[in-house]
């Protein structure tokens, strides 16, 4: 029983980290913030 709970917890933590990495990629990897501010002036 205890090992099952530990395994489920490990899976949930891993899924949470993967989701955080995906969100980070979506925000910074795709240049979301730069696209929102519009074109830069020179």
PQR file with spaces between the fields and no chain letter, atoms N, CA, C, O and H, PARSE charges and radii, in Angstrom:
ATOM       1  N    UNK     1       0.829   -1.205    0.000 -0.4000 1.5000
ATOM       2  CA   UNK     1       0.000    0.000    0.000 -0.0000 2.0000
ATOM       3  C    UNK     1       0.863    1.254    0.000  0.5500 1.7000
ATOM       4  O    UNK     1       0.633    2.189   -0.768 -0.5500 1.4000
ATOM       5  N    UNK     2       1.857    1.253    0.874 -0.4000 1.5000
ATOM       6  CA   UNK     2       2.721    2.430    0.970 -0.0000 2.0000
ATOM       7  C    UNK     2       3.530    2.634   -0.311  0.5500 1.7000
ATOM       8  O    UNK     2       3.747    3.767   -0.739 -0.5500 1.4000
ATOM       9  H    UNK     2       2.044    0.494    1.497  0.4000 1.0000
ATOM      10  N    UNK     3       3.974    1.532   -0.919 -0.4000 1.5000
ATOM      11  CA   UNK     3       4.755    1.668   -2.161 -0.0000 2.0000
ATOM      12  C    UNK     3       3.874    2.161   -3.311  0.5500 1.7000
ATOM      13  O    UNK     3       4.352    2.863   -4.202 -0.5500 1.4000
ATOM      14  H    UNK     3       3.797    0.611   -0.571  0.4000 1.0000
ATOM      15  N    UNK     4       2.598    1.799   -3.293 -0.4000 1.5000
ATOM      16  CA   UNK     4       1.679    2.272   -4.327 -0.0000 2.0000
ATOM      17  C    UNK     4       1.480    3.776   -4.209  0.5500 1.7000
ATOM      18  O    UNK     4       1.492    4.492   -5.210 -0.5500 1.4000
ATOM      19  H    UNK     4       2.210    1.228   -2.569  0.4000 1.0000
ATOM      20  N    UNK     5       1.297    4.251   -2.982 -0.4000 1.5000
ATOM      21  CA   UNK     5       1.120    5.688   -2.759 -0.0000 2.0000
ATOM      22  C    UNK     5       2.386    6.445   -3.161  0.5500 1.7000
ATOM      23  O    UNK     5       2.306    7.522   -3.752 -0.5500 1.4000
ATOM      24  H    UNK     5       1.287    3.669   -2.169  0.4000 1.0000
ATOM      25  N    UNK     6       3.545    5.886   -2.844 -0.4000 1.5000
ATOM      26  CA   UNK     6       4.815    6.522   -3.215 -0.0000 2.0000
ATOM      27  C    UNK     6       4.965    6.584   -4.731  0.5500 1.7000
ATOM      28  O    UNK     6       5.440    7.583   -5.271 -0.5500 1.4000
ATOM      29  H    UNK     6       3.610    5.011   -2.365  0.4000 1.0000
ATOM      30  N    UNK     7       4.560    5.518   -5.414 -0.4000 1.5000
ATOM      31  CA   UNK     7       4.664    5.498   -6.877 -0.0000 2.0000
ATOM      32  C    UNK     7       3.718    6.516   -7.495  0.5500 1.7000
ATOM      33  O    UNK     7       4.098    7.214   -8.435 -0.5500 1.4000
ATOM      34  H    UNK     7       4.174    4.707   -4.975  0.4000 1.0000
ATOM      35  N    UNK     8       2.495    6.613   -6.988 -0.4000 1.5000
ATOM      36  CA   UNK     8       1.545    7.592   -7.499 -0.0000 2.0000
ATOM      37  C    UNK     8       2.063    9.009   -7.255  0.5500 1.7000
ATOM      38  O    UNK     8       1.958    9.865   -8.134 -0.5500 1.4000
ATOM      39  H    UNK     8       2.186    6.046   -6.225  0.4000 1.0000
ATOM      40  N    UNK     9       2.612    9.260   -6.090 -0.4000 1.5000
ATOM      41  CA   UNK     9       3.179   10.569   -5.791 -0.0000 2.0000
ATOM      42  C    UNK     9       4.330   10.920   -6.718  0.5500 1.7000
ATOM      43  O    UNK     9       4.439   12.057   -7.177 -0.5500 1.4000
ATOM      44  H    UNK     9       2.698    8.565   -5.377  0.4000 1.0000
ATOM      45  N    UNK    10       5.181    9.953   -6.991 -0.4000 1.5000
ATOM      46  CA   UNK    10       6.308   10.183   -7.890 -0.0000 2.0000
ATOM      47  C    UNK    10       5.821   10.526   -9.292  0.5500 1.7000
ATOM      48  O    UNK    10       6.369   11.415   -9.943 -0.5500 1.4000
ATOM      49  H    UNK    10       5.092    9.029   -6.617  0.4000 1.0000
ATOM      50  N    UNK    11       4.785    9.816   -9.759 -0.4000 1.5000
ATOM      51  CA   UNK    11       4.230   10.081  -11.087 -0.0000 2.0000
ATOM      52  C    UNK    11       3.621   11.479  -11.135  0.5500 1.7000
ATOM      53  O    UNK    11       3.811   12.197  -12.116 -0.5500 1.4000
ATOM      54  H    UNK    11       4.340    9.094   -9.230  0.4000 1.0000
ATOM      55  N    UNK    12       2.890   11.878  -10.090 -0.4000 1.5000
ATOM      56  CA   UNK    12       2.269   13.197  -10.072 -0.0000 2.0000
ATOM      57  C    UNK    12       3.319   14.313  -10.063  0.5500 1.7000
ATOM      58  O    UNK    12       3.156   15.323  -10.747 -0.5500 1.4000
ATOM      59  H    UNK    12       2.735   11.294   -9.292  0.4000 1.0000
ATOM      60  N    UNK    13       4.378   14.134   -9.304 -0.4000 1.5000
ATOM      61  CA   UNK    13       5.448   15.128   -9.281 -0.0000 2.0000
ATOM      62  C    UNK    13       6.105   15.229  -10.652  0.5500 1.7000
ATOM      63  O    UNK    13       6.390   16.331  -11.120 -0.5500 1.4000
ATOM      64  H    UNK    13       4.511   13.313   -8.749  0.4000 1.0000
ATOM      65  N    UNK    14       6.346   14.102  -11.295 -0.4000 1.5000
ATOM      66  CA   UNK    14       6.949   14.103  -12.626 -0.0000 2.0000
ATOM      67  C    UNK    14       6.048   14.795  -13.637  0.5500 1.7000
ATOM      68  O    UNK    14       6.526   15.580  -14.456 -0.5500 1.4000
ATOM      69  H    UNK    14       6.114   13.207  -10.914  0.4000 1.0000
ATOM      70  N    UNK    15       4.755   14.514  -13.591 -0.4000 1.5000
ATOM      71  CA   UNK    15       3.822   15.174  -14.501 -0.0000 2.0000
ATOM      72  C    UNK    15       3.776   16.677  -14.247  0.5500 1.7000
ATOM      73  O    UNK    15       3.704   17.462  -15.193 -0.5500 1.4000
ATOM      74  H    UNK    15       4.366   13.876  -12.927  0.4000 1.0000
ATOM      75  N    UNK    16       3.818   17.084  -12.983 -0.4000 1.5000
ATOM      76  CA   UNK    16       3.829   18.506  -12.658 -0.0000 2.0000
ATOM      77  C    UNK    16       5.062   19.202  -13.208  0.5500 1.7000
ATOM      78  O    UNK    16       4.969   20.310  -13.737 -0.5500 1.4000
ATOM      79  H    UNK    16       3.877   16.446  -12.214  0.4000 1.0000
ATOM      80  N    UNK    17       6.206   18.564  -13.088 -0.4000 1.5000
ATOM      81  CA   UNK    17       7.437   19.156  -13.630 -0.0000 2.0000
ATOM      82  C    UNK    17       7.374   19.257  -15.147  0.5500 1.7000
ATOM      83  O    UNK    17       7.812   20.256  -15.718 -0.5500 1.4000
ATOM      84  H    UNK    17       6.282   17.664  -12.659  0.4000 1.0000
ATOM      85  N    UNK    18       6.837   18.239  -15.803 -0.4000 1.5000
ATOM      86  CA   UNK    18       6.708   18.288  -17.255 -0.0000 2.0000
ATOM      87  C    UNK    18       5.771   19.416  -17.687  0.5500 1.7000
ATOM      88  O    UNK    18       6.034   20.097  -18.678 -0.5500 1.4000
ATOM      89  H    UNK    18       6.481   17.428  -15.339  0.4000 1.0000
ATOM      90  N    UNK    19       4.691   19.611  -16.955 -0.4000 1.5000
ATOM      91  CA   UNK    19       3.760   20.692  -17.285 -0.0000 2.0000
ATOM      92  C    UNK    19       4.433   22.044  -17.089  0.5500 1.7000
ATOM      93  O    UNK    19       4.255   22.946  -17.908 -0.5500 1.4000
ATOM      94  H    UNK    19       4.477   19.058  -16.150  0.4000 1.0000
ATOM      95  N    UNK    20       5.204   22.196  -16.016 -0.4000 1.5000
ATOM      96  CA   UNK    20       5.925   23.451  -15.799 -0.0000 2.0000
ATOM      97  C    UNK    20       6.929   23.715  -16.907  0.5500 1.7000
ATOM      98  O    UNK    20       7.056   24.850  -17.366 -0.5500 1.4000
ATOM      99  H    UNK    20       5.348   21.463  -15.351  0.4000 1.0000
ATOM     100  N    UNK    21       7.637   22.696  -17.340 -0.4000 1.5000
ATOM     101  CA   UNK    21       8.580   22.858  -18.446 -0.0000 2.0000
ATOM     102  C    UNK    21       7.861   23.252  -19.731  0.5500 1.7000
ATOM     103  O    UNK    21       8.353   24.087  -20.489 -0.5500 1.4000
ATOM     104  H    UNK    21       7.534   21.774  -16.967  0.4000 1.0000
ATOM     105  N    UNK    22       6.712   22.660  -19.972 -0.4000 1.5000
ATOM     106  CA   UNK    22       5.942   22.989  -21.172 -0.0000 2.0000
ATOM     107  C    UNK    22       5.453   24.430  -21.133  0.5500 1.7000
ATOM     108  O    UNK    22       5.519   25.135  -22.140 -0.5500 1.4000
ATOM     109  H    UNK    22       6.313   21.982  -19.356  0.4000 1.0000
ATOM     110  N    UNK    23       4.965   24.873  -19.982 -0.4000 1.5000
ATOM     111  CA   UNK    23       4.499   26.257  -19.853 -0.0000 2.0000
ATOM     112  C    UNK    23       5.669   27.223  -20.026  0.5500 1.7000
ATOM     113  O    UNK    23       5.529   28.259  -20.675 -0.5500 1.4000
ATOM     114  H    UNK    23       4.912   24.300  -19.163  0.4000 1.0000
ATOM     115  N    UNK    24       6.813   26.889  -19.450 -0.4000 1.5000
ATOM     116  CA   UNK    24       7.994   27.732  -19.635 -0.0000 2.0000
ATOM     117  C    UNK    24       8.407   27.830  -21.085  0.5500 1.7000
ATOM     118  O    UNK    24       8.799   28.897  -21.557 -0.5500 1.4000
ATOM     119  H    UNK    24       6.927   26.047  -18.923  0.4000 1.0000
ATOM     120  N    UNK    25       8.320   26.724  -21.787 -0.4000 1.5000
ATOM     121  CA   UNK    25       8.637   26.751  -23.217 -0.0000 2.0000
ATOM     122  C    UNK    25       7.630   27.612  -23.970  0.5500 1.7000
ATOM     123  O    UNK    25       8.012   28.398  -24.838 -0.5500 1.4000
ATOM     124  H    UNK    25       8.002   25.857  -21.403  0.4000 1.0000
ATOM     125  N    UNK    26       6.375   27.473  -23.652 -0.4000 1.5000
ATOM     126  CA   UNK    26       5.343   28.253  -24.337 -0.0000 2.0000
ATOM     127  C    UNK    26       5.552   29.746  -24.123  0.5500 1.7000
ATOM     128  O    UNK    26       5.365   30.534  -25.051 -0.5500 1.4000
ATOM     129  H    UNK    26       6.065   26.835  -22.947  0.4000 1.0000
ATOM     130  N    UNK    27       5.937   30.146  -22.918 -0.4000 1.5000
ATOM     131  CA   UNK    27       6.074   31.571  -22.620 -0.0000 2.0000
ATOM     132  C    UNK    27       7.386   32.144  -23.148  0.5500 1.7000
ATOM     133  O    UNK    27       7.394   33.178  -23.815 -0.5500 1.4000
ATOM     134  H    UNK    27       6.089   29.506  -22.165  0.4000 1.0000
ATOM     135  N    UNK    28       8.491   31.469  -22.846 -0.4000 1.5000
ATOM     136  CA   UNK    28       9.796   32.036  -23.204 -0.0000 2.0000
ATOM     137  C    UNK    28      10.385   31.425  -24.468  0.5500 1.7000
ATOM     138  O    UNK    28      11.083   32.118  -25.209 -0.5500 1.4000
ATOM     139  H    UNK    28       8.485   30.629  -22.304  0.4000 1.0000
ATOM     140  N    UNK    29      10.131   30.179  -24.730 -0.4000 1.5000
ATOM     141  CA   UNK    29      10.691   29.521  -25.906 -0.0000 2.0000
ATOM     142  C    UNK    29      10.079   30.016  -27.200  0.5500 1.7000
ATOM     143  O    UNK    29      10.741   30.022  -28.237 -0.5500 1.4000
ATOM     144  H    UNK    29       9.564   29.616  -24.129  0.4000 1.0000
ATOM     145  N    UNK    30       8.829   30.430  -27.150 -0.4000 1.5000
ATOM     146  CA   UNK    30       8.176   30.903  -28.363 -0.0000 2.0000
ATOM     147  C    UNK    30       8.204   32.420  -28.469  0.5500 1.7000
ATOM     148  O    UNK    30       7.661   32.972  -29.426 -0.5500 1.4000
ATOM     149  H    UNK    30       8.291   30.424  -26.307  0.4000 1.0000
ATOM     150  N    UNK    31       8.818   33.108  -27.516 -0.4000 1.5000
ATOM     151  CA   UNK    31       8.904   34.560  -27.556 -0.0000 2.0000
ATOM     152  C    UNK    31       7.572   35.239  -27.309  0.5500 1.7000
ATOM     153  O    UNK    31       7.279   36.271  -27.912 -0.5500 1.4000
ATOM     154  H    UNK    31       9.259   32.660  -26.739  0.4000 1.0000
ATOM     155  N    UNK    32       6.765   34.672  -26.431 -0.4000 1.5000
ATOM     156  CA   UNK    32       5.418   35.181  -26.172 -0.0000 2.0000
ATOM     157  C    UNK    32       5.457   36.627  -25.680  0.5500 1.7000
ATOM     158  O    UNK    32       4.693   37.470  -26.148 -0.5500 1.4000
ATOM     159  H    UNK    32       7.003   33.833  -25.941  0.4000 1.0000
ATOM     160  N    UNK    33       6.349   36.903  -24.739 -0.4000 1.5000
ATOM     161  CA   UNK    33       6.400   38.251  -24.171 -0.0000 2.0000
ATOM     162  C    UNK    33       6.869   39.269  -25.208  0.5500 1.7000
ATOM     163  O    UNK    33       6.367   40.393  -25.241 -0.5500 1.4000
ATOM     164  H    UNK    33       6.970   36.218  -24.359  0.4000 1.0000
ATOM     165  N    UNK    34       7.811   38.891  -26.039 -0.4000 1.5000
ATOM     166  CA   UNK    34       8.301   39.805  -27.057 -0.0000 2.0000
ATOM     167  C    UNK    34       7.225   40.064  -28.105  0.5500 1.7000
ATOM     168  O    UNK    34       7.098   41.189  -28.588 -0.5500 1.4000
ATOM     169  H    UNK    34       8.218   37.978  -26.012  0.4000 1.0000
ATOM     170  N    UNK    35       6.461   39.060  -28.459 -0.4000 1.5000
ATOM     171  CA   UNK    35       5.407   39.240  -29.443 -0.0000 2.0000
ATOM     172  C    UNK    35       4.290   40.115  -28.903  0.5500 1.7000
ATOM     173  O    UNK    35       3.644   40.833  -29.666 -0.5500 1.4000
ATOM     174  H    UNK    35       6.564   38.146  -28.067  0.4000 1.0000
ATOM     175  N    UNK    36       4.055   40.067  -27.612 -0.4000 1.5000
ATOM     176  CA   UNK    36       2.997   40.871  -27.007 -0.0000 2.0000
ATOM     177  C    UNK    36       3.343   42.347  -26.975  0.5500 1.7000
ATOM     178  O    UNK    36       2.458   43.195  -27.089 -0.5500 1.4000
ATOM     179  H    UNK    36       4.580   39.484  -26.992  0.4000 1.0000
ATOM     180  N    UNK    37       4.604   42.658  -26.823 -0.4000 1.5000
ATOM     181  CA   UNK    37       4.988   44.058  -26.719 -0.0000 2.0000
ATOM     182  C    UNK    37       5.041   44.727  -28.084  0.5500 1.7000
ATOM     183  O    UNK    37       5.150   45.951  -28.160 -0.5500 1.4000
ATOM     184  H    UNK    37       5.323   41.969  -26.731  0.4000 1.0000
ATOM     185  N    UNK    38       4.968   43.963  -29.152 -0.4000 1.5000
ATOM     186  CA   UNK    38       4.975   44.525  -30.489 -0.0000 2.0000
ATOM     187  C    UNK    38       6.385   44.665  -31.023  0.5500 1.7000
ATOM     188  O    UNK    38       7.352   44.273  -30.368 -0.5500 1.4000
ATOM     189  H    UNK    38       4.880   42.969  -29.090  0.4000 1.0000
ATOM     190  N    UNK    39       6.497   45.227  -32.219 -0.4000 1.5000
ATOM     191  CA   UNK    39       7.820   45.372  -32.823 -0.0000 2.0000
ATOM     192  C    UNK    39       8.679   46.381  -32.061  0.5500 1.7000
ATOM     193  O    UNK    39       8.183   47.374  -31.529 -0.5500 1.4000
ATOM     194  H    UNK    39       5.712   45.545  -32.751  0.4000 1.0000
ATOM     195  N    UNK    40       9.968   46.096  -32.028 -0.4000 1.5000
ATOM     196  CA   UNK    40      10.885   47.008  -31.345 -0.0000 2.0000
ATOM     197  C    UNK    40      11.301   48.134  -32.280  0.5500 1.7000
ATOM     198  O    UNK    40      11.458   47.937  -33.485 -0.5500 1.4000
ATOM     199  H    UNK    40      10.370   45.289  -32.460  0.4000 1.0000
ATOM     200  N    UNK    41      11.476   49.304  -31.709 -0.4000 1.5000
ATOM     201  CA   UNK    41      11.911   50.455  -32.517 -0.0000 2.0000
ATOM     202  C    UNK    41      13.407   50.583  -32.432  0.5500 1.7000
ATOM     203  O    UNK    41      14.004   50.295  -31.395 -0.5500 1.4000
ATOM     204  H    UNK    41      11.349   49.465  -30.730  0.4000 1.0000
ATOM     205  N    UNK    42      14.015   51.011  -33.512 -0.4000 1.5000
ATOM     206  CA   UNK    42      15.478   51.177  -33.521 -0.0000 2.0000
ATOM     207  C    UNK    42      15.859   52.610  -33.658  0.5500 1.7000
ATOM     208  O    UNK    42      17.047   52.934  -33.685 -0.5500 1.4000
ATOM     209  H    UNK    42      13.530   51.245  -34.354  0.4000 1.0000
